[in-house]
């Protein structure tokens, strides 16, 4: 199924992302997203070696090149880059109450034949993939739940920079991206999900998450649509 084209424009220091036009949109849908690059953060969620090498998450590997291509344009336009990664203590005491669904999902990440969770502190598989290695100007936030806001300083970091809009990349779309995005909306950030920079265990899950986001929680577009506007924003920033 071909993805609809969203109009993304740049004018007078503001990038606007037009929503899909529906005959009966839900309450709150229909206005364009207005983002100012200097008050925007690009969130890279869980693009770690485990999630790009483990078979259930194979689609995560396919988005690395899209995110890698996007990052320089975002930085040049003045957007803050934030890497959110999952990482736990060796004994997994911060991964949730034993027996809880949260803990069961975290414990379920152990590969066959392995004895240690791949996302414990110090594990090579917990590292952010080399292609997206954080720059000194980037922010890295470590989380122990699906949402990047739960029990972290992410909200404080964004507030200190007067961030108002978050652009989401990474995975999985239905779990950690959507969990973080929903919490962002509850904290009054505007949220944009990039369809070709997010991925899930299968296409159906990915597309269902994007549909929920666009209908109820934020906006959706492709990275190439956004990059066109980012180039104009960076040019204006360089000459101002």
ZIQUI-V427034 format. One record per residue. N is the residue number from 1. RES is the residue in one letter. SS is DSSP state (H for helix, E for strand, C for the rest). PHI is phi in radians with two decimals (none if undefined). OMEGA is omega in degrees with one decimal (* if undefined). Layout:
n=N res=RES ss=SS phi=PHI omega=OMEGA
n=N res=RES ss=SS phi=PHI omega=OMEGA
This chain:
n=1 res=X ss=C phi=none omega=-179.9
n=2 res=X ss=C phi=-1.31 omega=-177.4
n=3 res=X ss=C phi=-1.49 omega=178.4
n=4 res=X ss=C phi=-1.12 omega=179.1
n=5 res=X ss=C phi=-1.50 omega=175.2
n=6 res=X ss=C phi=-1.82 omega=178.4
n=7 res=X ss=C phi=-1.46 omega=178.5
n=8 res=X ss=E phi=-2.13 omega=-173.5
n=9 res=X ss=E phi=-2.15 omega=173.4
n=10 res=X ss=E phi=-2.26 omega=179.0
n=11 res=X ss=E phi=-2.73 omega=175.6
n=12 res=X ss=C phi=0.92 omega=174.5
n=13 res=X ss=C phi=1.43 omega=-175.8
n=14 res=X ss=E phi=-2.19 omega=172.4
n=15 res=X ss=E phi=-1.69 omega=178.4
n=16 res=X ss=E phi=-2.05 omega=178.0
n=17 res=X ss=E phi=-2.02 omega=-177.9
n=18 res=X ss=C phi=-1.39 omega=178.0
n=19 res=X ss=C phi=-1.39 omega=172.0
n=20 res=X ss=C phi=-1.14 omega=177.7
n=21 res=X ss=C phi=-1.67 omega=-179.9
n=22 res=X ss=C phi=-2.09 omega=179.3
n=23 res=X ss=C phi=-1.15 omega=179.8
n=24 res=X ss=C phi=-2.28 omega=-179.7
n=25 res=X ss=C phi=-1.22 omega=176.0
n=26 res=X ss=C phi=-1.21 omega=179.6
n=27 res=X ss=C phi=-0.96 omega=177.0
n=28 res=X ss=C phi=1.63 omega=179.9
n=29 res=X ss=C phi=-1.61 omega=174.9
n=30 res=X ss=C phi=2.32 omega=178.7
n=31 res=X ss=C phi=-1.55 omega=177.2
n=32 res=X ss=C phi=-1.24 omega=171.0
n=33 res=X ss=E phi=-1.33 omega=176.3
n=34 res=X ss=E phi=-1.97 omega=-179.5
n=35 res=X ss=E phi=-2.16 omega=174.5
n=36 res=X ss=C phi=-1.74 omega=-174.2
n=37 res=X ss=H phi=-0.92 omega=-178.8
n=38 res=X ss=H phi=-1.19 omega=177.3
n=39 res=X ss=H phi=-2.04 omega=-177.4
n=40 res=X ss=E phi=-2.24 omega=174.5
n=41 res=X ss=E phi=-2.14 omega=173.7
n=42 res=X ss=E phi=-1.72 omega=-175.8
n=43 res=X ss=E phi=-1.75 omega=177.0
n=44 res=X ss=E phi=-1.84 omega=-171.0
n=45 res=X ss=E phi=-1.76 omega=167.6
n=46 res=X ss=C phi=0.98 omega=174.7
n=47 res=X ss=C phi=-1.54 omega=-177.2
n=48 res=X ss=E phi=-1.95 omega=-174.2
n=49 res=X ss=H phi=-1.00 omega=-178.3
n=50 res=X ss=H phi=-1.02 omega=-175.0
n=51 res=X ss=H phi=-1.30 omega=177.2
n=52 res=X ss=H phi=-1.82 omega=-179.0
n=53 res=X ss=H phi=-1.99 omega=180.0
n=54 res=X ss=C phi=-1.32 omega=-175.7
n=55 res=X ss=H phi=-0.91 omega=-177.7
n=56 res=X ss=H phi=-1.08 omega=-174.3
n=57 res=X ss=H phi=-1.98 omega=-173.7
n=58 res=X ss=C phi=-0.98 omega=-178.4
n=59 res=X ss=H phi=-1.14 omega=178.5
n=60 res=X ss=H phi=-1.07 omega=-179.2
n=61 res=X ss=H phi=-1.10 omega=-174.0
n=62 res=X ss=H phi=-1.28 omega=-177.8
n=63 res=X ss=H phi=-1.64 omega=-176.7
n=64 res=X ss=H phi=-1.03 omega=-177.6
n=65 res=X ss=H phi=-1.13 omega=178.8
n=66 res=X ss=H phi=-1.16 omega=179.7
n=67 res=X ss=H phi=-1.17 omega=179.0
n=68 res=X ss=H phi=-1.04 omega=178.5
n=69 res=X ss=H phi=-1.19 omega=-176.7
n=70 res=X ss=H phi=-1.29 omega=-169.7
n=71 res=X ss=H phi=-0.95 omega=-179.8
n=72 res=X ss=H phi=-1.07 omega=178.3
n=73 res=X ss=H phi=-1.17 omega=178.7
n=74 res=X ss=H phi=-1.12 omega=179.9
n=75 res=X ss=H phi=-1.09 omega=-178.7
n=76 res=X ss=H phi=-1.10 omega=179.7
n=77 res=X ss=C phi=-1.45 omega=178.1
n=78 res=X ss=C phi=1.68 omega=179.3
n=79 res=X ss=C phi=-1.45 omega=176.0
n=80 res=X ss=E phi=-1.31 omega=178.1
n=81 res=X ss=E phi=-1.81 omega=-179.5
n=82 res=X ss=E phi=-2.15 omega=175.1
n=83 res=X ss=E phi=-1.72 omega=176.7
n=84 res=X ss=E phi=-1.90 omega=-176.2
n=85 res=X ss=E phi=-2.26 omega=176.3
n=86 res=X ss=E phi=-1.60 omega=-179.5
n=87 res=X ss=C phi=-2.78 omega=-173.5
n=88 res=X ss=E phi=-2.26 omega=172.5
n=89 res=X ss=C phi=-1.17 omega=-176.8
n=90 res=X ss=C phi=-0.96 omega=-178.9
n=91 res=X ss=C phi=-1.50 omega=177.5
n=92 res=X ss=C phi=1.13 omega=-179.5
n=93 res=X ss=C phi=-1.17 omega=180.0
n=94 res=X ss=C phi=-1.74 omega=-177.4
n=95 res=X ss=C phi=-1.69 omega=178.5
n=96 res=X ss=C phi=2.04 omega=179.5
n=97 res=X ss=C phi=-1.10 omega=176.3
n=98 res=X ss=C phi=-0.94 omega=-177.9
n=99 res=X ss=C phi=1.69 omega=177.9
n=100 res=X ss=C phi=-1.30 omega=179.6
n=101 res=X ss=H phi=-1.09 omega=177.5
n=102 res=X ss=H phi=-1.00 omega=-178.3
n=103 res=X ss=H phi=-1.16 omega=179.6
n=104 res=X ss=H phi=-1.06 omega=179.6
n=105 res=X ss=H phi=-1.21 omega=178.3
n=106 res=X ss=H phi=-1.18 omega=178.9
n=107 res=X ss=H phi=-1.16 omega=-178.8
n=108 res=X ss=C phi=-1.24 omega=179.0
n=109 res=X ss=C phi=-1.36 omega=-178.9
n=110 res=X ss=C phi=-1.22 omega=179.9
n=111 res=X ss=C phi=-1.28 omega=175.3
n=112 res=X ss=C phi=-1.01 omega=179.0
n=113 res=X ss=C phi=1.54 omega=178.8
n=114 res=X ss=C phi=-1.62 omega=179.6
n=115 res=X ss=C phi=-1.92 omega=-177.5
n=116 res=X ss=C phi=-2.08 omega=177.2
n=117 res=X ss=C phi=-1.08 omega=-176.5
n=118 res=X ss=C phi=-1.22 omega=-176.3
n=119 res=X ss=C phi=-1.87 omega=175.4
n=120 res=X ss=E phi=-1.31 omega=179.8
n=121 res=X ss=C phi=-0.97 omega=179.0
n=122 res=X ss=C phi=1.65 omega=178.6
n=123 res=X ss=C phi=-1.29 omega=177.2
n=124 res=X ss=H phi=-1.01 omega=-178.6
n=125 res=X ss=H phi=-1.29 omega=176.9
n=126 res=X ss=H phi=-1.46 omega=-176.5
n=127 res=X ss=C phi=-1.27 omega=171.0
n=128 res=X ss=E phi=-1.12 omega=-176.5
n=129 res=X ss=C phi=-1.01 omega=-173.9
n=130 res=X ss=H phi=-1.03 omega=-177.8
n=131 res=X ss=H phi=-1.11 omega=-178.5
n=132 res=X ss=H phi=-2.01 omega=-177.2
n=133 res=X ss=C phi=-0.89 omega=-177.8
n=134 res=X ss=C phi=-1.05 omega=172.2
n=135 res=X ss=C phi=-1.49 omega=178.5
n=136 res=X ss=C phi=-0.99 omega=-179.6
n=137 res=X ss=C phi=-1.41 omega=-179.2
n=138 res=X ss=C phi=-1.41 omega=176.1
n=139 res=X ss=E phi=-1.95 omega=176.1
n=140 res=X ss=E phi=-2.08 omega=179.5
n=141 res=X ss=E phi=-2.10 omega=178.6
n=142 res=X ss=E phi=-1.77 omega=-178.4
n=143 res=X ss=E phi=-2.15 omega=177.9
n=144 res=X ss=C phi=-2.18 omega=175.2
n=145 res=X ss=C phi=-2.38 omega=-178.3
n=146 res=X ss=C phi=-1.13 omega=-179.0
n=147 res=X ss=C phi=-1.41 omega=176.4
n=148 res=X ss=C phi=-1.25 omega=179.5
n=149 res=X ss=C phi=-1.63 omega=-173.9
n=150 res=X ss=C phi=-1.22 omega=175.2
n=151 res=X ss=C phi=1.18 omega=179.7
n=152 res=X ss=C phi=-2.15 omega=177.5
n=153 res=X ss=C phi=-1.73 omega=-174.8
n=154 res=X ss=H phi=-1.02 omega=-179.0
n=155 res=X ss=H phi=-1.09 omega=178.6
n=156 res=X ss=H phi=-1.11 omega=179.7
n=157 res=X ss=H phi=-1.05 omega=-179.2
n=158 res=X ss=H phi=-1.22 omega=-179.6
n=159 res=X ss=H phi=-1.12 omega=178.8
n=160 res=X ss=H phi=-1.06 omega=-179.5
n=161 res=X ss=C phi=-1.73 omega=-180.0
n=162 res=X ss=C phi=0.98 omega=179.9
n=163 res=X ss=C phi=-1.28 omega=179.0
n=164 res=X ss=C phi=-2.09 omega=-175.3
n=165 res=X ss=E phi=-2.25 omega=178.3
n=166 res=X ss=E phi=-2.09 omega=175.6
n=167 res=X ss=E phi=-1.85 omega=-172.5
n=168 res=X ss=E phi=-1.79 omega=172.2
n=169 res=X ss=E phi=-2.35 omega=175.6
n=170 res=X ss=E phi=1.86 omega=-175.8
n=171 res=X ss=E phi=-2.82 omega=-12.7
n=172 res=X ss=C phi=-1.38 omega=-172.8
n=173 res=X ss=H phi=-1.05 omega=-176.1
n=174 res=X ss=H phi=-1.34 omega=-171.4
n=175 res=X ss=H phi=-1.90 omega=-172.0
n=176 res=X ss=H phi=-1.29 omega=176.8
n=177 res=X ss=H phi=-1.17 omega=-177.8
n=178 res=X ss=H phi=-1.14 omega=178.0
n=179 res=X ss=H phi=-1.09 omega=-179.9
n=180 res=X ss=H phi=-1.18 omega=-179.6
n=181 res=X ss=H phi=-1.13 omega=178.6
n=182 res=X ss=H phi=-1.09 omega=177.4
n=183 res=X ss=H phi=-1.09 omega=177.8
n=184 res=X ss=H phi=-1.06 omega=179.5
n=185 res=X ss=H phi=-1.12 omega=178.7
n=186 res=X ss=H phi=-1.12 omega=178.1
n=187 res=X ss=C phi=-1.59 omega=172.2
n=188 res=X ss=C phi=1.33 omega=167.0
n=189 res=X ss=C phi=-1.49 omega=166.6
n=190 res=X ss=E phi=-1.54 omega=-172.2
n=191 res=X ss=E phi=-2.29 omega=176.5
n=192 res=X ss=E phi=-2.16 omega=176.1
n=193 res=X ss=E phi=-1.79 omega=178.9
n=194 res=X ss=E phi=-1.67 omega=-170.2
n=195 res=X ss=E phi=-1.12 omega=-178.2
n=196 res=X ss=E phi=-1.64 omega=177.7
n=197 res=X ss=E phi=-2.01 omega=174.8
n=198 res=X ss=E phi=-2.23 omega=-177.6
n=199 res=X ss=E phi=-2.72 omega=-177.8
n=200 res=X ss=C phi=-2.45 omega=-177.7
n=201 res=X ss=C phi=-1.19 omega=171.3
n=202 res=X ss=C phi=-2.66 omega=-173.8
n=203 res=X ss=H phi=-1.15 omega=-178.6
n=204 res=X ss=H phi=-1.09 omega=177.6
n=205 res=X ss=H phi=-1.10 omega=-179.8
n=206 res=X ss=H phi=-1.04 omega=-177.1
n=207 res=X ss=H phi=-1.19 omega=178.9
n=208 res=X ss=H phi=-1.17 omega=178.1
n=209 res=X ss=H phi=-1.14 omega=178.9
n=210 res=X ss=H phi=-1.09 omega=178.5
n=211 res=X ss=H phi=-1.12 omega=178.0
n=212 res=X ss=H phi=-1.09 omega=-179.2
n=213 res=X ss=H phi=-1.05 omega=-175.8
n=214 res=X ss=H phi=-1.22 omega=-179.5
n=215 res=X ss=H phi=-1.31 omega=-166.4
n=216 res=X ss=H phi=-2.18 omega=-167.6
n=217 res=X ss=H phi=-2.17 omega=-176.5
n=218 res=X ss=C phi=-3.07 omega=-176.9
n=219 res=X ss=E phi=-2.31 omega=-179.5
n=220 res=X ss=E phi=-2.38 omega=168.5
n=221 res=X ss=E phi=-2.74 omega=175.9
n=222 res=X ss=C phi=-1.63 omega=-179.2
n=223 res=X ss=H phi=-1.15 omega=-179.2
n=224 res=X ss=H phi=-1.17 omega=175.8
n=225 res=X ss=H phi=-1.14 omega=179.9
n=226 res=X ss=H phi=-1.25 omega=-176.6
n=227 res=X ss=H phi=-1.04 omega=178.2
n=228 res=X ss=H phi=-0.97 omega=178.6
n=229 res=X ss=H phi=-1.29 omega=180.0
n=230 res=X ss=H phi=-1.12 omega=177.8
n=231 res=X ss=H phi=-1.07 omega=178.8
n=232 res=X ss=H phi=-1.15 omega=179.2
n=233 res=X ss=H phi=-1.13 omega=178.7
n=234 res=X ss=H phi=-1.15 omega=177.2
n=235 res=X ss=H phi=-1.09 omega=178.9
n=236 res=X ss=H phi=-1.14 omega=179.4
n=237 res=X ss=H phi=-1.11 omega=-177.5
n=238 res=X ss=H phi=-1.22 omega=-175.9
n=239 res=X ss=H phi=-1.82 omega=-178.0
n=240 res=X ss=C phi=-1.54 omega=*
